[in-house]
Amino acid sequence: MKKIVLSAVLLACAFSASALTQPELRFGVDPTFPPFESKAVDGSLQGFDIDLGNAICAQAKVKCVWVQTGYDGIIPALKARKFDAILSAMSMTPKRREQVAFSDMLYNTPSALVTKKGNALQPEAAALKGKIVGVAQGTTQETYAKEVWARQGVQVVSYPNQDEIYPDLASGRLDATLTSAASAETGFLKSPQGQDFAISGDMLYDKQYFGEGIGIGLRKDDTENLTLINNALAELHKNGTYDQLAKKYFSFSVYHKLDQ
C-alpha cells in the first residue's frame, strides 16, 4: 500500500512539475487600440490580437503571457528581452524589418482620416494645410503624417496613444486624426462620442509607410519562436479558427495582401 501511495505522490509531482515548466510565449502589447487590443471594464485584455495570440498559444501548446508596454518603446523592450514577441497591430514596414523579424501576415487594414461629418477635409496635404491632425506615437500613421503632410504645412500632433486623441478630436482641439480604418470603424465611430464623426475621403494604402500588413515582431535571432508562431498560424487558417475569430470583430475581410 505504501508503495502504491508513494507512486501516486511521485506521479502527481511529475504532473505538477510538467505544468510548472510548460513553455511560455510572452507577447508585448499596448492595449489602447480597439478592436485589436484594449482593456475590458474588469481590466482584462480583449480584442482580435488578444484572441488570435491566445489561439496561437493553444495551437502551439505553450502558455500565453501578456506583457503590457507603451507602443513607442515596444521594439526596444523586445530587444531587451522583456517579452518574446510583439503582438500589437504592428505594420510590417521596411524600416521595422531592419530591427525585427516578422511572422507571416496576420491581417491588413488601411489607414484613414477621421474628422467631423460634413466638412471638406480630405487625406491630402493640400486639404489639411493649416489644420491640426492627431496621431499616436510610434505608429505608421505618425510617420506618414510627419513625413508627408507636416512638410506641406499640416500641423501634426503626437499623442502617447490613440485613446488620448479622441477626446481632443471630439472637443474640437483637433481637426482630424489619422488612424487605422478598422479600429476607427469598430471603436470610436460607433461610440456616443464619435456619432458626429466619420471617415473622410479615400483609405490610405502606401507600402512605403504602412507596410505590407500586420505581423508579429520577434528578435531576428529567434528562429525557434518564429517557426512556432508561423506553424500555429497556418494551422489556424487551415482549421477555420482564424476566420471564426475575424468574423467576431469585423464585417469585412481583413486578410488580403497588397498587389493581389
C-alpha positions as CSV (number, residue, x, y, z in Angstrom):
1,M,0.0,0.0,0.0
2,K,2.8,2.4,0.9
3,K,4.4,1.7,-2.5
4,I,1.2,2.5,-4.2
5,V,0.7,5.7,-2.3
6,L,4.3,6.7,-2.9
7,S,3.9,6.0,-6.7
8,A,0.8,8.2,-6.8
9,V,2.6,11.0,-5.0
10,L,5.5,10.8,-7.3
11,L,3.2,10.8,-10.4
12,A,1.3,13.8,-9.1
13,C,4.6,15.7,-8.5
14,A,5.7,14.8,-12.0
15,F,2.5,16.3,-13.5
16,S,2.8,19.3,-11.3
17,A,6.4,19.9,-12.4
18,S,5.4,19.4,-16.0
19,A,2.7,22.1,-15.6
20,L,5.2,24.5,-14.0
21,T,7.7,24.0,-16.7
22,Q,5.3,24.4,-19.6
23,P,6.9,26.6,-22.3
24,E,5.8,30.2,-22.4
25,L,5.3,32.6,-25.2
26,R,5.4,36.2,-23.9
27,F,3.6,38.8,-26.1
28,G,4.2,42.5,-25.7
29,V,1.1,44.6,-26.2
30,D,-0.2,48.2,-25.8
31,P,-3.9,47.7,-25.0
32,T,-5.1,51.1,-26.3
33,F,-6.2,50.2,-29.8
34,P,-9.6,48.5,-30.1
35,P,-10.8,46.3,-31.6
36,F,-7.3,44.8,-31.8
37,E,-6.3,45.2,-28.2
38,S,-7.9,47.1,-25.3
39,K,-8.9,46.6,-21.7
40,A,-12.3,45.4,-20.5
41,V,-14.1,47.0,-17.6
42,D,-12.6,44.5,-15.3
43,G,-9.0,45.2,-16.5
44,S,-8.7,42.0,-18.6
45,L,-7.3,42.2,-22.1
46,Q,-9.6,41.9,-25.0
47,G,-9.6,42.2,-28.8
48,F,-8.7,40.5,-32.1
49,D,-5.0,40.4,-31.4
50,I,-5.5,39.0,-27.9
51,D,-7.9,36.3,-29.2
52,L,-5.5,35.5,-32.0
53,G,-2.5,35.3,-29.7
54,N,-4.3,33.0,-27.3
55,A,-5.3,30.8,-30.2
56,I,-1.7,30.6,-31.4
57,C,-0.5,29.6,-28.0
58,A,-3.2,27.0,-27.6
59,Q,-2.4,25.6,-31.1
60,A,1.4,25.5,-30.2
61,K,0.7,24.1,-26.7
62,V,2.5,26.9,-24.9
63,K,1.4,29.2,-22.1
64,C,0.4,32.6,-23.3
65,V,1.8,35.5,-21.2
66,W,0.8,39.1,-22.0
67,V,3.2,42.0,-21.1
68,Q,1.7,45.5,-21.3
69,T,4.0,48.2,-22.6
70,G,3.9,51.6,-24.3
71,Y,3.9,51.3,-28.1
72,D,6.5,54.0,-28.7
73,G,9.1,51.8,-26.8
74,I,7.8,48.4,-27.8
75,I,10.7,47.4,-30.1
76,P,13.4,48.4,-27.6
77,A,11.5,46.4,-24.9
78,L,11.5,43.4,-27.3
79,K,15.3,43.7,-27.8
80,A,15.8,44.0,-24.0
81,R,14.0,40.6,-23.7
82,K,11.1,41.9,-21.6
83,F,9.0,39.6,-23.8
84,D,9.4,37.3,-26.8
85,A,7.2,38.8,-29.5
86,I,5.2,42.0,-30.3
87,L,1.5,41.3,-31.0
88,S,0.1,44.8,-31.0
89,A,-1.2,45.7,-34.6
90,M,2.4,46.3,-35.8
91,S,2.7,47.1,-39.5
92,M,5.5,45.3,-41.4
93,T,7.4,48.2,-42.9
94,P,10.9,48.1,-44.4
95,K,12.2,50.3,-41.6
96,R,10.9,47.9,-38.9
97,R,12.2,44.9,-40.8
98,E,15.7,46.3,-40.2
99,Q,15.1,45.9,-36.5
100,V,12.9,42.8,-36.1
101,A,11.9,39.7,-37.8
102,F,8.2,39.3,-38.7
103,S,5.9,36.4,-38.8
104,D,3.6,35.6,-41.7
105,M,0.9,38.3,-42.2
106,L,-1.9,38.4,-39.6
107,Y,-4.1,40.9,-41.4
108,N,-4.0,44.1,-43.5
109,T,-6.3,47.1,-42.9
110,P,-5.9,50.6,-44.4
111,S,-5.4,53.9,-42.6
112,A,-8.0,56.6,-42.8
113,L,-8.6,60.2,-41.9
114,V,-11.3,60.6,-39.2
115,T,-12.9,64.1,-38.9
116,K,-16.3,65.8,-38.2
117,K,-19.1,64.9,-40.6
118,G,-19.9,67.5,-43.3
119,N,-16.5,69.2,-43.5
120,A,-14.4,69.3,-46.6
121,L,-11.2,67.7,-45.2
122,Q,-9.6,65.0,-47.2
123,P,-6.5,62.8,-46.5
124,E,-4.3,65.1,-48.6
125,A,-1.8,67.7,-47.6
126,A,-3.4,70.5,-49.7
127,A,-6.8,70.0,-48.0
128,L,-5.2,69.7,-44.5
129,K,-2.8,72.6,-44.7
130,G,-3.1,74.8,-41.6
131,K,-5.2,72.1,-39.8
132,I,-4.3,70.1,-36.7
133,V,-4.1,66.3,-37.1
134,G,-3.6,64.0,-34.1
135,V,-1.6,60.7,-34.4
136,A,-0.4,58.1,-32.0
137,Q,3.3,57.9,-31.2
138,G,5.3,55.1,-32.8
139,T,2.6,54.3,-35.4
140,T,3.0,54.2,-39.1
141,Q,0.3,56.9,-39.2
142,E,2.6,59.2,-37.3
143,T,5.5,58.5,-39.7
144,Y,3.3,59.2,-42.7
145,A,1.7,62.3,-41.4
146,K,5.0,63.8,-40.3
147,E,7.0,62.9,-43.4
148,V,4.3,63.6,-46.0
149,W,1.9,66.1,-44.5
150,A,3.8,68.1,-42.0
151,R,6.3,69.2,-44.6
152,Q,3.5,70.8,-46.5
153,G,2.0,72.9,-43.7
154,V,-0.1,70.4,-41.8
155,Q,0.3,70.6,-38.0
156,V,0.8,67.1,-36.8
157,V,0.5,66.5,-33.0
158,S,1.6,63.2,-31.5
159,Y,-0.1,61.6,-28.5
160,P,1.0,58.7,-26.3
161,N,-1.8,56.5,-27.7
162,Q,-4.9,56.7,-29.8
163,D,-7.2,56.7,-26.8
164,E,-5.9,60.1,-25.8
165,I,-6.6,61.6,-29.2
166,Y,-10.4,61.0,-29.4
167,P,-11.4,63.4,-26.5
168,D,-9.4,66.2,-28.1
169,L,-11.0,65.4,-31.5
170,A,-14.5,65.4,-30.0
171,S,-13.9,68.7,-28.2
172,G,-12.6,70.4,-31.3
173,R,-9.0,70.8,-30.2
174,L,-8.1,68.6,-33.2
175,D,-9.4,68.9,-36.8
176,A,-8.8,65.2,-37.6
177,T,-6.9,62.1,-36.7
178,L,-5.1,59.6,-39.0
179,T,-5.5,56.1,-37.7
180,S,-6.5,52.5,-38.6
181,A,-9.7,52.4,-40.5
182,A,-10.8,49.2,-38.9
183,S,-10.1,50.5,-35.4
184,A,-12.0,53.7,-36.1
185,E,-15.0,52.0,-37.7
186,T,-15.4,49.4,-34.9
187,G,-14.5,51.6,-32.0
188,F,-14.7,55.4,-31.9
189,L,-17.2,55.9,-34.7
190,K,-19.7,53.5,-33.0
191,S,-19.3,55.2,-29.6
192,P,-21.6,58.1,-28.4
193,Q,-18.5,60.3,-28.5
194,G,-18.0,59.6,-32.2
195,Q,-21.5,60.0,-33.6
196,D,-20.7,63.3,-35.3
197,F,-17.6,62.0,-36.9
198,A,-16.8,59.8,-40.0
199,I,-14.0,58.6,-42.2
200,S,-13.3,61.2,-44.9
201,G,-12.1,60.6,-48.4
202,D,-10.2,57.5,-49.6
203,M,-8.5,54.9,-47.5
204,L,-4.7,55.1,-47.5
205,Y,-2.6,52.2,-48.7
206,D,1.1,53.1,-49.0
207,K,3.6,50.2,-48.7
208,Q,6.5,52.6,-48.1
209,Y,4.9,53.9,-44.9
210,F,2.1,51.5,-43.9
211,G,4.0,48.3,-44.8
212,E,2.6,45.0,-46.1
213,G,0.1,44.2,-43.5
214,I,0.3,43.4,-39.8
215,G,2.7,40.8,-38.4
216,I,4.1,39.6,-35.1
217,G,7.6,41.1,-34.4
218,L,10.4,39.0,-33.0
219,R,14.1,39.3,-32.3
220,K,16.0,38.5,-35.5
221,D,17.8,35.6,-33.9
222,D,14.7,34.0,-32.5
223,T,14.0,31.4,-35.3
224,E,12.5,29.0,-32.8
225,N,9.6,31.2,-31.9
226,L,9.2,32.4,-35.4
227,T,8.7,28.9,-36.7
228,L,6.4,28.0,-33.8
229,I,4.2,31.0,-34.5
230,N,4.1,30.6,-38.3
231,N,3.2,26.9,-38.0
232,A,0.4,27.6,-35.5
233,L,-0.9,30.5,-37.6
234,A,-1.0,28.3,-40.7
235,E,-3.0,25.7,-38.8
236,L,-5.5,28.3,-37.5
237,H,-6.1,29.3,-41.2
238,K,-6.5,25.6,-42.1
239,N,-8.9,24.6,-39.4
240,G,-11.1,27.7,-39.7
241,T,-10.2,29.3,-36.3
242,Y,-8.8,32.4,-37.9
243,D,-12.0,33.1,-39.9
244,Q,-14.1,32.5,-36.9
245,L,-12.2,35.0,-34.8
246,A,-12.1,37.6,-37.6
247,K,-15.9,37.4,-38.0
248,K,-16.3,38.1,-34.3
249,Y,-14.8,41.6,-34.8
250,F,-15.2,42.6,-38.5
251,S,-17.9,42.6,-41.1
252,F,-15.3,42.8,-43.9
253,S,-12.3,40.7,-44.8
254,V,-9.1,41.8,-43.0
255,Y,-6.9,39.2,-44.7
256,H,-5.8,40.4,-48.1
257,K,-2.3,41.1,-49.4
258,L,-1.4,44.2,-51.4
259,D,-0.8,43.9,-55.2
260,Q,-3.1,40.9,-55.4
